């Protein structure tokens, strides 16, 4: 079969899909790295909702996808930006997601960490008219839900805190308060403005060196309460420098969807663990690569994972925050859900040429368990958009 994919100038180009998937099966637990996939949510396509209304989630399909990730040995990073926190999924939906997924993790014996933020405090016409105490209380509410559910907490970057904090000292106060009361060590999450423009100047400065010093001050004050840091700045050099400055026992979880193979492989001074959105579509392949790394074969690890970077860079191209659209497209094409519908209507956030290229790259990697199904679904999507086949 030949697919006719959109090309510049209103033309099409021929693409011949592969016929066999990459052979990947579940294997032994990882021994050298801790690896989380930030998982997407599946919308309920039958719900009569609007883009700015509460999300309607297909819970069966959403939880089935998490079981898929656990079956390959990956941990699940729940209710993160990949799950459209602040982009279609509100706190009420996220709280339900955390409770349901944590219960599934307990039953499946899977690892789970959950996003803790402040998205009860939404922006108004005058911005974020909240006090520092209100921001802290919002964090506390979410931390309680996470811990009561049995998940490890990931303290996410807060739009509200970024808006109301007057300087680094406010970050030190809020995070210090949360770390003192957390029951178990948490993961601190530094999400850059390329993922969320509202986080520009996080940690009290637009100067990344100054922001890094504040970040490290938070950790240094409470090293026993910090399991690790998750860095999503798409700057490999800065991540390497930062991980070398961490106290002993504090992990660095890469969130760099552009440089993850080299950061996970590491160097003679250390390596990064992983908490990545790209490991949602790459789950089985990423797991196979990490198990290869566990045997000490860094070259073989890179040989498996390096070819995936082109797909990741495509999905995460600017505006980076819309990478979720490509992730959900690939989940649909791979047969993990029956439709290409997203909460908040975000399936419309990327162009048809972008989606077609995502399909082509993923198919070339052998990511689709049933290439014929993926081909058929892609053909239907193209036809609906007026691209004759």
C-alpha positions as CSV (number, residue, x, y, z in Angstrom):
1,X,0.0,0.0,0.0
2,X,1.1,3.5,-0.7
3,X,0.0,6.5,1.3
4,X,-0.1,10.0,-0.2
5,X,1.2,12.4,2.4
6,X,0.8,16.2,2.2
7,X,3.8,18.0,0.7
8,X,4.5,21.7,0.3
9,X,2.5,23.7,-2.3
10,X,-0.7,21.7,-1.9
11,X,0.9,18.5,-3.4
12,X,1.4,15.0,-2.1
13,X,4.3,12.6,-1.9
14,X,4.2,8.8,-1.9
15,X,5.1,6.9,1.3
16,X,5.4,3.2,1.5
17,X,4.7,2.0,5.1
18,X,6.6,-0.8,6.6
19,X,4.9,-4.1,7.0
20,X,6.5,-5.5,10.1
21,X,6.8,-3.9,13.6
22,X,9.9,-3.8,15.7
23,X,9.9,-7.0,17.8
24,X,9.7,-5.8,21.5
25,X,8.6,-7.8,24.5
26,X,8.5,-7.2,28.2
27,X,11.6,-8.1,30.2
28,X,13.3,-7.9,33.5
29,X,13.0,-4.8,35.8
30,X,15.6,-2.1,35.2
31,X,18.7,-2.1,37.4
32,X,20.8,0.9,36.4
33,X,18.3,3.7,35.9
34,X,14.9,4.8,37.3
35,X,12.7,5.5,34.3
36,X,9.3,7.2,34.2
37,X,7.0,7.8,31.3
38,X,4.8,10.9,31.6
39,X,1.6,9.4,30.3
40,X,-1.3,11.1,28.3
41,X,-5.0,10.9,29.1
42,X,-7.6,9.5,26.7
43,X,-10.6,11.7,26.1
44,X,-14.2,10.4,26.0
45,X,-15.2,11.0,22.4
46,X,-18.9,10.5,23.2
47,X,-19.0,13.3,25.8
48,X,-20.8,16.5,24.8
49,X,-18.2,19.0,26.0
50,X,-16.6,22.3,25.0
51,X,-12.8,23.1,24.8
52,X,-13.0,25.3,27.9
53,X,-15.3,23.0,30.0
54,X,-14.3,20.2,32.4
55,X,-12.5,17.3,30.7
56,X,-14.4,14.1,30.0
57,X,-11.9,11.2,30.3
58,X,-12.2,7.7,29.0
59,X,-11.1,6.0,32.2
60,X,-10.9,2.5,30.9
61,X,-8.6,3.4,28.0
62,X,-6.5,5.8,30.1
63,X,-5.8,3.2,32.7
64,X,-5.2,0.5,30.1
65,X,-2.4,2.6,28.7
66,X,-0.8,2.9,32.1
67,X,-0.9,-0.9,32.4
68,X,0.8,-1.1,29.1
69,X,3.7,1.1,30.4
70,X,4.0,-0.9,33.6
71,X,4.1,-4.1,31.7
72,X,7.3,-3.0,30.0
73,X,8.9,-2.0,33.3
74,X,8.4,1.8,33.1
75,X,7.2,3.9,35.9
76,X,4.3,6.2,35.3
77,X,4.6,10.0,36.0
78,X,0.9,10.8,36.4
79,X,-1.0,14.0,36.0
80,X,1.9,15.9,34.5
81,X,1.9,18.3,31.5
82,X,1.7,15.2,29.2
83,X,-1.7,14.6,30.7
84,X,-2.6,18.1,29.7
85,X,-2.5,19.7,33.2
86,X,-3.4,23.3,32.6
87,X,-4.2,22.5,29.0
88,X,-7.5,20.8,29.2
89,X,-7.3,18.8,32.4
90,X,-8.3,20.8,35.5
91,X,-7.4,19.9,39.1
92,X,-10.7,18.0,39.7
93,X,-9.9,15.8,36.8
94,X,-6.3,15.4,37.8
95,X,-7.2,14.4,41.3
96,X,-9.5,11.7,40.0
97,X,-6.7,10.6,37.6
98,X,-4.2,10.4,40.5
99,X,-6.6,8.3,42.7
100,X,-7.5,5.9,39.9
101,X,-4.0,5.5,38.6
102,X,-2.5,5.0,42.1
103,X,-5.0,2.3,42.8
104,X,-4.1,0.6,39.5
105,X,-0.4,0.9,40.3
106,X,-0.9,-0.9,43.6
107,X,-2.7,-3.7,41.9
108,X,-0.2,-4.0,39.1
109,X,2.9,-3.5,41.2
110,X,3.9,-0.5,39.1
111,X,5.8,2.5,40.1
112,X,3.9,5.8,40.1
113,X,4.8,9.4,40.9
114,X,2.1,12.2,40.7
115,X,2.2,15.8,39.8
116,X,1.4,18.2,42.6
117,X,0.8,21.8,41.6
118,X,-1.5,24.8,42.2
119,X,-3.9,24.7,39.2
120,X,-6.9,25.3,41.5
121,X,-5.7,28.9,41.3
122,X,-6.5,29.8,37.7
123,X,-5.7,33.1,36.0
124,X,-8.3,35.8,35.9
125,X,-8.6,39.0,33.8
126,X,-6.1,40.6,36.1
127,X,-3.7,37.7,36.2
128,X,-3.2,35.7,39.4
129,X,-4.7,37.8,42.3
130,X,-3.5,35.4,45.0
131,X,-1.3,35.6,48.1
132,X,1.7,33.4,48.8
133,X,-0.3,31.7,51.5
134,X,-3.0,30.7,49.0
135,X,-0.4,29.3,46.7
136,X,1.1,27.3,49.5
137,X,-2.4,26.0,50.5
138,X,-3.1,24.9,47.0
139,X,0.1,22.9,46.9
140,X,-0.8,21.4,50.3
141,X,-4.2,20.2,49.1
142,X,-2.7,18.5,46.1
143,X,0.2,17.0,48.1
144,X,-2.3,15.5,50.5
145,X,-4.3,13.8,47.6
146,X,-1.1,12.4,46.1
147,X,0.2,11.0,49.4
148,X,-3.2,9.6,50.5
149,X,-3.4,7.8,47.2
150,X,0.1,6.2,47.7
151,X,1.9,8.0,44.9
152,X,5.3,9.7,45.1
153,X,5.0,13.5,44.8
154,X,6.4,15.5,42.0
155,X,6.3,19.2,43.0
156,X,5.5,20.8,39.7
157,X,6.4,24.3,38.7
158,X,3.4,26.7,39.5
159,X,2.1,29.4,37.3
160,X,0.5,31.1,40.3
161,X,3.8,31.0,42.3
162,X,5.7,32.4,39.3
163,X,3.2,35.3,39.1
164,X,3.0,36.2,42.8
165,X,6.5,35.5,44.0
166,X,8.5,38.7,44.5
167,X,11.9,37.0,44.5
168,X,13.9,33.9,45.3
169,X,13.1,34.1,49.0
170,X,9.4,33.4,48.2
171,X,10.4,30.2,46.4
172,X,12.6,29.2,49.3
173,X,9.7,29.7,51.7
174,X,7.0,27.9,49.8
175,X,9.2,24.9,48.8
176,X,10.8,24.7,52.2
177,X,7.3,24.5,53.8
178,X,6.2,21.8,51.5
179,X,9.4,19.7,51.9
180,X,9.2,19.9,55.7
181,X,5.7,18.4,55.7
182,X,6.1,15.8,52.9
183,X,5.9,12.3,54.2
184,X,8.4,10.9,51.7
185,X,11.2,12.3,49.5
186,X,9.7,14.2,46.5
187,X,10.9,15.0,42.9
188,X,11.3,18.7,42.2
189,X,10.2,19.7,38.7
190,X,11.8,22.6,36.8
191,X,9.7,23.1,33.7
192,X,11.1,25.7,31.3
193,X,9.1,28.4,29.4
194,X,9.4,26.5,26.2
195,X,6.9,24.1,27.7
196,X,4.8,26.7,29.4
197,X,5.4,30.4,28.7
198,X,3.8,31.3,32.0
199,X,6.8,29.9,33.8
200,X,9.3,32.5,32.5
201,X,11.5,33.6,35.4
202,X,10.9,30.6,37.6
203,X,12.9,30.4,40.8
204,X,12.9,34.2,40.9
205,X,15.0,35.1,37.9
206,X,15.2,35.0,34.1
207,X,19.0,34.6,34.6
208,X,19.3,30.8,34.5
209,X,22.5,30.8,36.6
210,X,20.7,32.8,39.3
211,X,17.7,30.5,39.1
212,X,19.9,27.5,39.4
213,X,21.4,28.8,42.6
214,X,18.0,29.2,44.1
215,X,17.0,25.7,43.0
216,X,20.1,24.3,44.6
217,X,19.5,26.2,47.8
218,X,16.1,24.6,48.1
219,X,17.7,21.2,47.8
220,X,20.6,21.9,50.1
221,X,18.2,23.0,52.8
222,X,16.3,19.7,52.7
223,X,18.4,17.0,51.0
224,X,16.7,14.2,52.9
225,X,13.3,15.2,51.4
226,X,14.4,15.4,47.8
227,X,14.5,12.1,45.9
228,X,15.5,13.9,42.7
229,X,15.0,16.7,40.3
230,X,13.3,16.7,37.0
231,X,14.8,19.2,34.6
232,X,13.0,20.2,31.4
233,X,15.0,23.1,29.9
234,X,16.1,21.4,26.6
235,X,19.7,22.4,27.5
236,X,21.9,19.3,27.9
237,X,25.0,21.2,29.0
238,X,23.1,22.9,31.8
239,X,21.6,19.7,32.9
240,X,25.0,18.0,33.1
241,X,26.4,20.9,35.1
242,X,23.4,20.8,37.4
243,X,23.5,17.1,38.1
244,X,27.2,17.4,39.0
245,X,26.3,19.9,41.7
246,X,23.6,17.8,43.4
247,X,24.1,16.4,46.9
248,X,24.9,12.7,47.1
249,X,21.7,10.6,46.9
250,X,19.7,13.2,44.9
251,X,18.9,11.9,41.4
252,X,18.7,13.9,38.2
253,X,15.7,12.8,36.1
254,X,16.2,14.2,32.6
255,X,13.1,15.8,31.1
256,X,15.1,16.8,28.0
257,X,13.2,15.4,25.0
258,X,16.0,16.6,22.6
259,X,19.1,15.0,24.2
260,X,17.8,12.1,26.3
261,X,20.0,9.3,24.9
262,X,23.3,11.0,25.8
263,X,22.0,12.3,29.1
264,X,20.8,8.8,30.2
265,X,23.9,7.1,29.0
266,X,26.0,9.6,31.0
267,X,29.7,10.1,31.2
268,X,32.5,9.3,33.6
269,X,31.1,11.7,36.2
270,X,27.5,10.5,36.3
271,X,24.3,10.1,34.4
272,X,20.6,11.1,34.4
273,X,17.7,8.9,35.2
274,X,14.6,9.7,33.1
275,X,11.1,11.3,33.4
276,X,10.1,11.9,29.8
277,X,7.0,12.7,27.8
278,X,8.6,11.1,24.7
279,X,8.7,7.8,26.6
280,X,4.9,7.7,26.2
281,X,5.0,6.7,22.5
282,X,8.5,5.1,22.8
283,X,7.6,3.0,25.9
284,X,8.5,-0.5,24.7
285,X,11.5,0.6,22.7
286,X,12.8,2.8,25.5
287,X,12.4,-0.1,27.9
288,X,14.4,-2.4,25.6
289,X,17.2,0.3,25.4
290,X,17.4,0.7,29.2
291,X,17.6,-3.1,29.7
292,X,20.5,-3.1,27.2
293,X,22.2,-0.3,29.2
294,X,21.7,-2.4,32.3
295,X,24.1,-5.0,30.8
296,X,26.8,-2.3,30.3
297,X,26.4,-2.0,26.6
298,X,26.2,1.7,26.2
299,X,26.9,1.6,22.4
300,X,23.9,-0.8,21.9
301,X,21.8,1.5,24.1
302,X,22.6,4.5,21.9
303,X,22.1,2.4,18.7
304,X,18.5,1.7,19.9
305,X,17.6,5.2,21.2
306,X,19.5,7.6,19.0
307,X,17.3,7.0,16.0
308,X,14.3,8.1,18.0
309,X,15.5,11.6,18.5
310,X,14.4,12.8,15.1
311,X,10.8,11.8,16.0
312,X,11.1,13.4,19.5
313,X,12.4,16.7,18.1
314,X,9.6,16.7,15.6
315,X,6.9,16.2,18.2
316,X,8.4,18.7,20.6
317,X,9.1,21.4,18.0
318,X,7.9,24.9,18.8
319,X,5.4,25.7,20.2
320,X,6.7,22.8,22.4
321,X,3.7,22.8,24.7
322,X,1.6,21.2,21.8
323,X,3.7,18.1,21.7
324,X,0.8,16.3,23.4
325,X,-1.1,16.3,20.1
326,X,1.5,14.1,18.4
327,X,1.8,11.8,21.4
328,X,-2.0,11.1,21.3
329,X,-1.9,10.7,17.5
330,X,0.7,8.0,17.9
331,X,-1.3,6.3,20.7
332,X,-4.3,6.1,18.4
333,X,-2.3,4.8,15.4
334,X,-0.6,2.2,17.7
335,X,-4.1,0.9,18.7
336,X,-4.0,2.1,22.3
337,X,-7.2,4.0,21.9
338,X,-10.0,3.9,19.4
339,X,-10.0,7.6,18.3
340,X,-7.9,10.7,17.9
341,X,-9.8,13.0,20.2
342,X,-8.2,15.0,23.0
343,X,-9.5,16.8,26.1
344,X,-9.8,20.5,25.3
345,X,-10.0,19.8,21.6
346,X,-6.2,19.8,21.4
347,X,-6.2,17.4,18.4
348,X,-6.5,20.5,16.3
349,X,-3.2,22.0,17.8
350,X,-0.9,20.6,15.1
351,X,-1.2,20.8,11.3
352,X,-1.9,17.9,9.0
353,X,1.7,18.0,7.6
354,X,3.1,17.8,11.1
355,X,0.9,14.8,12.0
356,X,1.8,13.1,8.7
357,X,5.5,13.5,9.4
358,X,5.0,12.1,12.9
359,X,3.3,9.0,11.5
360,X,6.1,8.6,8.9
361,X,8.9,8.8,11.5
362,X,7.2,6.5,14.0
363,X,6.4,4.0,11.3
364,X,10.0,4.1,10.1
365,X,11.1,3.2,13.7
366,X,8.7,0.2,13.8
367,X,6.7,1.7,16.7
368,X,3.3,0.4,15.6
369,X,2.5,-3.1,16.8
370,X,0.1,-3.5,13.9
371,X,1.5,-1.4,10.9
372,X,-1.6,-2.2,8.8
373,X,-3.9,-0.7,11.4
374,X,-1.7,2.4,11.7
375,X,-1.7,2.7,7.9
376,X,-5.5,2.4,7.7
377,X,-6.1,4.9,10.4
378,X,-3.7,7.4,8.9
379,X,-5.3,7.0,5.6
380,X,-8.7,7.8,7.1
381,X,-7.3,10.9,8.8
382,X,-5.8,12.1,5.5
383,X,-9.0,11.5,3.7
384,X,-11.1,13.4,6.2
385,X,-8.7,16.3,5.7
386,X,-9.2,16.2,2.0
387,X,-6.0,14.5,0.9
388,X,-7.1,12.0,-1.7
389,X,-5.7,8.4,-1.5
